[in-house]
Amino acid sequence: MNVYAQNVAAFADAGLPVFPVNTRDKKPAVRGWQNATPRRARQWAANSRLAESDGIGVVMGKPSGITEVDVDLAGGAWITVAREWFGDTQTIIRTASGKAKLWYRHNGERRRSRIVPGLAIDLLGDGFTIAPPSWRDDLGASYSFVAGGLDDLRRLPTIRAGALDAGFTRAAEAVQRGERNDSLWRYCMTQARHCDDAEALIDVALTWASVFPEPLDAAEVERCARSAWRYESEGRNYLGLRKPQINTGDRIMDDLIHNHGDAYCLYQYLWRWHSNRPTFAIAPKAMSDVGSPAWHRTRIARARDVLLEHGHIEEVSPPIRGHRAGRYRFSACRESGHNHNTSPPP
């Protein structure tokens, strides 16, 4: 549907730092999205592959001047609850799954999860969000503004004073010496599925642990957060879940197995032998000659090209015919198996 290319000009004209997003996985389609600017947004739209993206990502916080209240609950009643809690706003978004996002003017807020006791409501004072009219092909629905729009951004209100204080410190204040590490680690495990990377989880952990009666050292807080993120990224974070998560390897298989079986086989072959190396060579003729794998060199080259096109490997240095093989590395996405599709704890 080329949603990104068709709408990037409106967002750039509004001064928003946007970038293309894979809406199904809720993953940025570009590296360096944190440094998005209106100018870079237009440059990404000039790339034919990125222009076809059906998602528009907006950098939250200081770059955009927007803080988002993410209501992970479907139904108009929850929008009313959120507006009463955080204050009224004229800009409200309905997601493709029928949930809601409320936009406020950024006032120094950071990322915080489950800020209303007992409700699946998160605060995005950094990171990114997916904006209308992004399209979810798997759901057959788009994100939409149900109130307000880009023209209203200059008039956004800030979050109501005191709205972020109630209930947030209650659980942390009860954690005593001897149970701090275990409580913090379990908290990080439950919050990891709501964070986009390890740094975001560390920020959440530092905020929560800061109100312990006897605070932990920052290095120890970071250690707990990184430990929890390792479980999350490997798809082993089952804390509070009824079913296991989908990890990155599963997503790569889903992407390739049906229409690109050779590429999937080559990826697994390369991962087996080179996963511990920063870069590796792919030399189709030499590999074919020694039967590693036992395919014709053209078949190996085609599978390599599919992996490059789908972003599962990246070219470090191009091949030079008759002189050297190309060198490659696994994409950063393999390092993070964060699963946005898993439901929060029941």
RAZI-V114147 format. One record per pair of residues at least 6 apart in sequence whose ideal C-beta (glycine too) atoms are under 7 Angstrom apart, sorted by the first residue. I is the first residue (numbers start at 1). J is the second residue. D is the distance in whole Angstrom. If there is no record, write none. Layout:
{{I/J/D} {I/J/D}}
This chain:
{{1/54/5} {1/135/5} {2/51/6} {2/52/5} {3/53/7} {3/54/5} {3/55/7} {3/56/7} {3/133/6} {3/134/6} {3/135/5} {4/20/4} {4/45/6} {4/50/7} {4/51/6} {4/53/4} {4/55/7} {4/56/6} {5/45/5} {5/51/4} {7/56/6} {7/133/6} {8/18/6} {8/41/5} {8/42/6} {8/45/4} {10/150/6} {11/18/4} {11/41/7} {11/56/6} {11/150/7} {12/38/4} {12/41/5} {12/42/6} {14/150/5} {14/153/6} {15/38/6} {16/38/7} {16/58/6} {16/64/5} {17/36/4} {17/37/5} {17/38/7} {17/41/7} {17/58/7} {17/59/4} {17/63/5} {17/64/6} {18/36/6} {18/41/5} {18/56/5} {18/57/6} {18/58/5} {19/28/6} {19/30/5} {19/33/4} {19/36/5} {19/41/6} {19/44/6} {19/57/5} {20/29/4} {20/30/6} {20/44/6} {20/50/5} {20/53/3} {20/55/6} {21/27/7} {21/28/6} {21/29/6} {21/53/6} {21/55/3} {21/56/7} {21/57/4} {21/130/6} {21/134/7} {22/29/5} {22/55/6} {23/54/6} {23/55/4} {23/130/6} {23/134/5} {23/135/7} {23/136/5} {24/136/7} {24/137/7} {24/138/5} {25/251/7} {25/340/7} {26/130/7} {26/340/4} {27/333/7} {28/57/6} {29/50/6} {29/53/5} {30/44/6} {30/50/7} {31/332/7} {33/57/6} {33/128/7} {34/59/7} {36/59/5} {44/50/5} {45/51/5} {54/134/6} {54/135/4} {54/137/7} {55/130/6} {55/134/4} {56/130/7} {56/131/5} {56/134/5} {57/128/5} {57/130/6} {58/64/6} {58/66/7} {58/128/6} {58/129/6} {58/131/5} {59/128/5} {60/66/6} {60/67/7} {60/68/6} {60/124/5} {60/125/6} {60/126/6} {60/127/6} {60/128/6} {60/129/6} {61/67/7} {61/106/6} {61/125/5} {61/126/4} {62/106/6} {65/105/6} {65/106/5} {66/103/5} {66/106/6} {66/156/7} {67/104/5} {67/106/5} {67/107/7} {67/109/5} {67/123/7} {67/124/7} {67/125/5} {67/159/7} {68/101/5} {68/102/7} {68/103/6} {68/124/4} {68/129/5} {69/82/6} {69/86/5} {69/102/4} {69/104/7} {69/121/6} {69/123/6} {70/101/6} {70/121/7} {70/122/4} {70/124/6} {71/78/5} {71/79/7} {71/82/5} {71/99/6} {71/100/4} {71/101/7} {71/102/7} {71/121/5} {72/99/6} {72/120/4} {72/121/7} {72/122/7} {72/344/7} {73/99/6} {73/119/7} {73/120/6} {74/97/7} {74/98/4} {74/99/5} {78/100/6} {79/92/6} {79/100/5} {82/102/6} {82/121/6} {83/89/7} {83/102/7} {85/116/6} {85/163/6} {86/102/7} {86/104/7} {86/159/5} {86/160/6} {86/163/5} {87/157/6} {87/159/6} {87/160/3} {87/163/7} {88/157/7} {89/102/5} {89/103/6} {89/104/6} {89/156/7} {89/157/6} {90/147/6} {90/148/4} {90/152/5} {90/155/7} {91/103/4} {91/147/6} {91/148/3} {91/152/5} {91/156/6} {92/100/6} {92/102/6} {92/146/5} {92/147/4} {92/148/7} {93/100/7} {93/101/4} {93/132/6} {93/143/6} {93/145/6} {93/146/7} {94/100/6} {94/143/7} {94/144/5} {94/146/5} {95/101/7} {95/143/6} {96/136/4} {96/139/5} {96/141/4} {96/142/6} {96/143/6} {97/139/6} {101/129/6} {103/156/6} {104/156/6} {104/157/6} {104/158/6} {104/159/5} {105/156/4} {105/157/6} {105/158/5} {106/125/7} {107/158/4} {107/159/7} {109/123/6} {109/125/3} {109/159/7} {110/125/4} {110/126/6} {110/203/6} {110/207/7} {111/123/7} {111/124/6} {111/125/6} {111/126/5} {111/127/6} {111/200/6} {111/203/6} {111/204/6} {112/122/7} {112/123/4} {112/204/7} {112/207/6} {113/122/5} {113/191/5} {113/194/5} {113/204/6} {114/120/7} {114/121/7} {114/122/7} {115/121/6} {115/122/7} {115/123/5} {115/164/6} {115/168/6} {116/167/7} {117/167/4} {120/344/6} {122/194/6} {127/196/5} {127/200/6} {130/143/6} {131/143/7} {132/142/7} {132/143/4} {132/144/5} {132/145/5} {133/142/5} {133/143/6} {133/144/6} {134/142/6} {134/143/5} {135/142/5} {169/211/4} {172/208/5} {172/209/7} {172/211/5} {172/212/6} {173/211/6} {173/213/7} {175/183/5} {175/212/5} {176/213/7} {177/214/5} {180/212/6} {180/216/5} {181/224/6} {184/205/6} {184/209/5} {184/216/7} {184/221/7} {184/224/5} {185/224/5} {185/227/6} {185/228/6} {186/239/7} {187/208/6} {188/201/6} {188/205/5} {188/224/6} {188/225/5} {188/228/4} {189/228/5} {189/231/7} {189/237/6} {189/239/4} {190/239/6} {190/240/6} {190/345/6} {191/201/6} {191/204/5} {192/201/5} {192/228/5} {192/229/6} {192/232/4} {192/237/6} {193/232/6} {193/237/7} {193/339/6} {193/342/6} {193/344/7} {195/201/4} {195/204/6} {196/338/7} {197/336/7} {198/225/7} {198/226/6} {198/229/4} {201/225/5} {201/228/7} {201/229/5} {202/222/5} {202/225/4} {205/221/5} {205/224/6} {205/225/4} {206/218/7} {206/221/5} {209/215/6} {209/216/5} {209/221/5} {231/237/4} {232/338/6} {233/335/7} {233/336/5} {233/337/5} {233/338/6} {234/247/6} {234/337/6} {235/244/7} {235/245/5} {235/246/7} {235/247/3} {235/337/5} {235/339/7} {237/245/6} {238/244/6} {240/345/3} {241/342/6} {241/345/7} {242/346/6} {245/339/4} {245/342/5} {246/339/5} {246/341/6} {247/337/4} {248/333/7} {248/334/6} {248/336/7} {248/337/4} {252/267/7} {252/312/6} {253/264/6} {255/310/6} {256/263/5} {256/264/4} {256/267/7} {257/264/5} {260/306/5} {262/299/6} {262/302/7} {262/303/4} {263/303/4} {263/306/4} {263/307/5} {266/300/7} {266/303/4} {266/304/7} {266/307/7} {267/307/6} {267/312/6} {269/293/6} {270/280/7} {274/280/4} {278/329/6} {279/316/5} {279/327/5} {279/328/7} {279/329/5} {280/327/7} {280/328/6} {281/325/4} {281/326/7} {281/327/6} {282/304/5} {282/325/6} {282/326/6} {282/328/6} {283/325/3} {284/297/4} {284/300/4} {284/301/4} {285/297/5} {286/325/7} {287/293/7} {287/300/6} {288/295/6} {288/296/6} {288/297/4} {288/300/6} {307/313/5} {308/315/6} {311/331/5} {311/333/7} {312/331/6} {313/328/5} {313/329/7} {313/330/6} {313/331/6} {314/328/6} {314/329/6} {314/331/5} {315/326/6} {315/328/6} {316/327/4} {316/328/6} {316/329/6} {317/326/6} {317/327/5} {318/326/5} {319/325/6} {319/326/4}}
